[in-house]
Amino acid sequence: MAKHQFQTEANQILQLMIHSLYSNKEIFLRELISNASDALDKLNMLVLTDPNFKDVKFDPRIDIKRDKDAKTLTVADTGIGMNEVDLMNNLGTIAKSGTKAFLENLTGDQKVDSHLIGQFGVGFYAAFMVADKVEVITKKAGEEQAYKWISDGSGEFEIEPAEKEGHGTEIILYLKEGEEEFLEEHRIESIVKKYSNHIPFPIFMDKEKYIPAKTDDDGKEIEPARTEIENVQINSANALWTLPKSELKDEDYISFYETLAHSNEEPLKWMHHKAEGAIEYTTLFYIPSKAPMDIYRVDYQPGVKLYINRVFITDDDKELMPTYLRFLRGVIDSKDLPLNVSREILQSNPIMAKIRNASVKKVLSELAKMMKKEPEKYDTFYKEFGNVLKEGLYSDFANREKILELLKFHTLNSDEMVTIEEFIKNVDEEKKEIYYLANKGSIDMLKHSPVLEKFKARGIDVLLLNEEVDTIIFPMVTEYKEYKLVPATDAKFDESEDEKKEKEELAKEFEGLAKEFKTFLGEDIKEVEVTTELTDSPVALKVDKDDPSYMMAQMMKQMGQAGDVDEPAPILEINPKHELIKKLKETSDQNLIEDAAHVLFDQAKLFDGRELDDTADFAMRLNRIMTKAL
Ligand code: ADP
């Protein structure tokens, strides 16, 4: 008998299960049945496609056995089974991609954590919520030797050769004191109905059947009433997505979601669609009500399963749906794909591409419907997944317009968030320009940006984009329908002859001060420009036309793309109508002008969401100015 240690992460999960006060312990059965169903799925595919398995009998069933005397509950399947290596790899380690995120998110607060457990989908280890010892007896299809895996969850497990008749796996739970409810017929049956009614394989269990007393014609008892044990199927075992919508109730969809997504939270929405045309396929997609923990990880677990004519093919293909829809959970099933598709073939398969394209369109149009008809639900969706959806703006060019229409924007002039369709109602129909300001920071901070003063003065509205993803994506989005998207900093407004003249005069008048500023600030700025676009602020920063924006330059730096090149120096704009600038022009105190130039430049940087190079220098100069003023 060989003893082995659990991998660290596996042990952490295990300890959590053993000590968890998770109120929803019953889900252990959902997890074990779901593993059994996966094992049947895997064997089904091999038998149909792999010549090595052509003699293996596929007789799919899951059996739940209760033994009240021994206090054991057994879940057995006739699926693929495991050999010694599989047992080592599968039931001693955790390969799941979300594990790290899950463990990092644990707080030690039972309430918070138990919620996370529900989100995570705990798998096999959930057995230890109700059992203090677990035995797994299993034989891999096509192999001779069976094995037994045993653990009491104390950090070690043992594997030894064993006897077992057919292939498949039997999981025996030695129930903890106080968990006897999981031996009750009704309890088990109701859990199975709740979570596993629509897995595609039958689940059997022994049930007591009451046989009434037999009487003769005179009413005399000839056989007393008794109970008989009957082995019966307790789930409906129809692949839910294959049923017509009209036969399905909300509860059916919800419970199927719970099995599929290993979640206890109701989905926000589902979309069930049967396509009948050149290509026949069925899709059932769910939008979860909460983002999965791994949503921003590169190694996220995709949530869409592919079936070919009800035979499970894969649940681990990130290409089935585009990454910006990675929050979807669900099923794609088509008769028209070849069963023996490999992953590479799947990716270049034209039928798959058509199904994918049509599915994306369908999901986007359902989202649009939800936005109009169920605004509150849509807000929940948008809060959880809006930023993920935005990624589609650059990755799915063909659907860019539709995705833009699904976004909600803060704007300079409105308190409520608006859609782009609402926004363009107020856009100048001659210029057809949509202005936006994309910068990290609060919306309030963006609203006070000096860049917006020229818009405020003209009453023109501006989209305010304050998420990090906005600063990366929006520079790439240059149009919507016949409208151009223009960064607020690049906006140009027509000037009357008088205005032009005034500007020229002011530029001349303040030329001296501008030169002094440039001398004191040196290479930190490209040039100083006199502007008439500012109203309230004395200064503002502007990026030269062909230079990348500050955010872009930061990004490139982070990704190591800029090499040793420094970010481009900005242009400092000064407002000749501002008191401060006017007074600076009049003074002959060169030291004061030097300090003011630096302090004003730093101020402009702060408004632009930039960091100061030298905070101590800023404070020192500011203090010197204040001292002079007193
Ligand atoms: P998950 O199912 O999310 O991968 P689990 O911890 O539940 O994680 O299971 C780990 C692995 O153990 C599974 O991926 C599978 O390979 C294997 N396994 C679990 N139960 C069975 C079973 N009944 N038959 C065959 N393999 C199983």
Residues whose N, C-alpha, C, O or C-beta is under 5 A from the ligand:
A	BS01	ADP	N35 A36 A39 G81 N90 L91 V122 G123 F124 Y125 T169
